[in-house]
Each structure stands twice: as structure tokens, then as C-alpha cells.
């Protein structure tokens, strides 16, 4: 899943979504 998210992040995902995703991964 992270591999799929990495390319999306490189494209420019909303910071809000990135923060939520990081929190979800930490949990």
C-alpha cells in the first residue's frame, strides 16, 4: 500500500490527506 502511496505523494497529494495517512500508518 505504501508503494502505491509513494507515487501519489510525489504527484502532489493534499497535505491534509498526507497527515491523515501518516497518522493512520502510525496507528
C-alpha positions as CSV (number, residue, x, y, z in Angstrom):
1,X,0.0,0.0,0.0
2,X,2.8,2.4,0.9
3,X,4.4,1.7,-2.5
4,X,1.2,2.9,-4.2
5,X,1.0,5.9,-1.9
6,X,4.6,7.0,-2.6
7,X,4.0,7.8,-6.3
8,X,0.8,9.6,-5.3
9,X,2.8,11.7,-2.8
10,X,5.3,12.5,-5.5
11,X,2.5,13.7,-7.7
12,X,1.4,16.1,-5.0
13,X,-1.3,14.9,-2.6
14,X,-3.1,17.3,-0.3
15,X,-1.1,17.8,2.9
16,X,-4.2,17.1,4.9
17,X,-4.5,13.7,3.4
18,X,-0.8,13.0,3.9
19,X,-1.1,13.9,7.6
20,X,-4.2,11.7,8.0
21,X,-2.4,8.9,6.2
22,X,0.7,9.2,8.4
23,X,-1.5,9.1,11.5
24,X,-3.3,6.0,10.1
25,X,0.0,4.3,9.4
26,X,1.3,5.2,12.9
27,X,-1.8,3.7,14.4
